[in-house]
Amino acid sequence: MSAVICVLCLLAASIALAFGLTRLPVAICRIRKDSAARPIRDAAFVAQARAELARRTARDLARIEARP
């Protein structure tokens, strides 16, 4: 009886290992894709922040100049 349990445990471990090994390349590809897109997202964020800062600065300067 214990031999059957041992064989079943080894079979389950083999299936789990095979499943993990098949998911590993997918995870590596996803990490590479995300890291390739990161500079583009960062550049877009910086451009948006600079545009917002320029807009606010122009608005504040207009308010200062409009004061009596």
C-alpha positions as CSV (number, residue, x, y, z in Angstrom):
1,M,0.0,0.0,0.0
2,S,2.8,2.5,0.9
3,A,4.5,1.7,-2.4
4,V,1.3,2.8,-4.3
5,I,1.2,6.1,-2.3
6,C,4.9,6.6,-3.0
7,V,4.4,6.1,-6.7
8,L,1.4,8.4,-6.7
9,C,3.4,11.1,-4.9
10,L,6.3,10.8,-7.4
11,L,3.9,11.0,-10.3
12,A,2.3,14.1,-8.8
13,A,5.7,15.7,-8.2
14,S,6.7,14.9,-11.8
15,I,3.5,16.5,-13.2
16,A,4.0,19.6,-11.0
17,L,7.6,19.9,-12.1
18,A,6.7,19.6,-15.8
19,F,3.9,22.2,-15.4
20,G,6.4,24.6,-13.8
21,L,9.0,24.1,-16.5
22,T,6.4,24.8,-19.2
23,R,5.3,28.0,-17.5
24,L,8.9,29.3,-17.0
25,P,9.6,30.4,-20.6
26,V,6.2,32.1,-20.7
27,A,7.1,34.1,-17.6
28,I,10.5,35.0,-19.0
29,C,9.0,36.2,-22.2
30,R,6.5,38.3,-20.3
31,I,9.2,39.9,-18.2
32,R,11.2,40.8,-21.3
33,K,8.2,42.3,-23.0
34,D,7.3,44.4,-19.9
35,S,10.9,45.6,-19.5
36,A,11.0,46.6,-23.2
37,A,7.8,48.6,-22.8
38,R,8.9,50.3,-19.6
39,P,11.1,53.0,-21.1
40,I,8.2,54.0,-23.4
41,R,5.8,54.3,-20.5
42,D,8.4,56.3,-18.5
43,A,9.0,58.7,-21.3
44,A,5.2,59.2,-21.7
45,F,4.9,59.9,-18.0
46,V,7.7,62.4,-18.0
47,A,6.3,64.2,-21.1
48,Q,2.9,64.3,-19.4
49,A,4.4,65.7,-16.2
50,R,6.3,68.3,-18.1
51,A,3.2,69.4,-20.0
52,E,1.3,69.7,-16.8
53,L,4.0,71.7,-15.2
54,A,4.2,74.0,-18.1
55,R,0.4,74.5,-18.1
56,R,0.3,75.3,-14.4
57,T,3.3,77.6,-14.7
58,A,1.7,79.5,-17.5
59,R,-1.6,79.7,-15.6
60,D,0.1,81.0,-12.5
61,L,2.1,83.6,-14.4
62,A,-1.1,84.8,-16.0
63,R,-2.7,85.2,-12.6
64,I,0.3,87.1,-11.2
65,E,0.3,89.4,-14.2
66,A,-3.4,90.0,-13.9
67,R,-3.2,91.2,-10.3
68,P,-3.8,94.9,-9.9
